[in-house]
Amino acid sequence: MPIREFEKARRLIDQLDPVLKAVEELRATHAAGIKEPPGHPNMHPVRAAMKELEAELEQALGQIARSRREDELERQRRQAHYKKI
């Protein structure tokens, strides 16, 4: 497997780490809040954790899309360079 593939995999892992942390935080707050009745003030941390997860997902998806575009442009540049030779 080329080194580039390992670099891409590492970059993807790094991009998704904040999302995984937000998911774990949401799970923990949900588990703590599940014991409370609906509308109880303890539900506010669950809502905040959901918003945090959404924000992290949005950021990660943007980073992944940018990375894919950059990888595609790099691939096209390499192919154009080899076609000239």
N, C-alpha and C positions, 0 to 999 in steps of 0.2 A: 504494500500500500504506500503510495507516495506521501512524502512529508506534508505536502499541502493538505491532504485529506485529514491528517492528524491535527494540523493547525485549524482547519475549518471546524473539526469536531470540538476542539478545545474552546474556540471562540463561541460556538453554539452553547456549550455547557456554561461558559461564563455569562452569556446573555440570559440563560434560563435560571441561573441560581437565585436572583432576586424574586422571580416568580414562585419558585419552590418554597422560599422562605415565607412569602406572603400566603401561600396555600397552607403551610403549617400553622401560621398565626391565625388564619381564618378557622382552621379545624379546632385549634385550642380555644378560641373565643366562642365558637359555636358549641363545643362540648360544655363549656362553663355556662353558657346562656340557655342551653336546652332545658335546664331544670327550672327556669323561671317562666311565669305566665307571659303570654303575648303582650307586648306594649310595656313590659317592665323596663325600667331604666337600664338594666344590665344588657339590653339588646343593642344599645348604642355602640359598644365596642364591636359587635358583630357587623353592624352597618359600616363602621369605619374600616374594619378589616376587609370587607367586601370591596369598598371603594379603593383601598390600597392595592388589592389584588387586581382590580380592573386597570388601575394606573400602571402597575408593573407589567401586566399583559400587553397593554397598548405600547409601552416603551419597548418591550422585548420584540414584539412583532415589527415595530418600526426598525429596530436595529437589525433584525434578521433580514428584512426586505432590503435594507441598504447594503448589507453584506452580500446578499445574493446578486444585487445589481453590480456591485464592485467586482465580485468574482467573475461575473459574466463579461464585464468590460475588460478585465485583465485577460481572460481567455481569448476574447476577440483580438486584443492587441498582440498576444503571443502568436495567434494563428496568422494575423496579417504580417507579422514580422517574418515568419517562416515561409509564407507564400512569396515574399519579396526575394528571398534568398535563392 
